[in-house]
């Protein structure tokens, strides 16, 4: 996901399936929505369903 686009779109709530531990910019490596540099605060709700999502994406390809 692109954190910059999400913040600029002014979403009120972001719901996502799994964190990105290597490059995530929302609640993973850095936390852009709560950063002092961000002009928009974003509530987010993430669930750790990495295995389920990974299998689903693999089956699509």
C-alpha positions as CSV (number, residue, x, y, z in Angstrom):
1,X,0.0,0.0,0.0
2,X,1.1,3.5,-0.5
3,X,1.0,5.4,2.8
4,X,1.4,8.8,1.1
5,X,-1.6,8.3,-1.1
6,X,-3.7,7.0,1.8
7,X,-2.8,10.0,3.9
8,X,-3.4,12.5,1.1
9,X,-6.8,10.9,0.3
10,X,-7.9,11.9,3.8
11,X,-9.4,8.5,4.7
12,X,-11.0,8.4,8.1
13,X,-10.3,4.7,8.7
14,X,-7.9,2.2,7.1
15,X,-8.5,-1.5,7.6
16,X,-5.7,-3.8,6.4
17,X,-4.9,-7.5,6.6
18,X,-1.2,-7.7,7.5
19,X,1.7,-5.5,8.5
20,X,4.7,-5.1,6.2
21,X,7.6,-5.7,8.6
22,X,10.3,-4.6,6.0
23,X,8.9,-1.4,4.4
24,X,5.6,-0.7,6.1
25,X,4.9,3.0,6.7
26,X,1.7,2.5,8.7
27,X,2.2,0.9,12.1
28,X,5.2,-1.2,11.0
29,X,8.6,0.3,10.3
30,X,7.5,3.9,10.7
31,X,4.1,5.4,11.6
32,X,3.4,8.2,9.1
33,X,-0.2,8.8,10.1
34,X,0.8,9.8,13.7
35,X,4.0,11.6,12.6
36,X,4.4,15.3,13.4
37,X,5.1,15.7,9.6
38,X,1.6,14.4,8.7
39,X,-1.2,17.0,8.3
40,X,-3.9,14.4,8.6
41,X,-4.5,11.9,11.4
42,X,-5.7,8.4,10.3
43,X,-7.2,5.7,12.4
44,X,-6.1,2.3,11.3
45,X,-7.0,-1.3,12.2
46,X,-4.7,-4.1,11.1
47,X,-5.1,-7.8,11.6
48,X,-2.3,-10.3,11.4
49,X,-3.5,-12.6,8.7
50,X,-0.3,-12.8,6.8
51,X,-0.5,-16.6,6.2
52,X,-4.0,-16.5,4.9
53,X,-3.4,-13.5,2.6
54,X,-0.1,-14.9,1.3
55,X,-1.8,-18.1,0.3
56,X,-4.6,-16.3,-1.3
57,X,-2.3,-14.1,-3.4
58,X,-0.1,-17.1,-4.3
59,X,-3.2,-18.9,-5.6
60,X,-4.2,-15.9,-7.7
61,X,-0.9,-15.9,-9.5
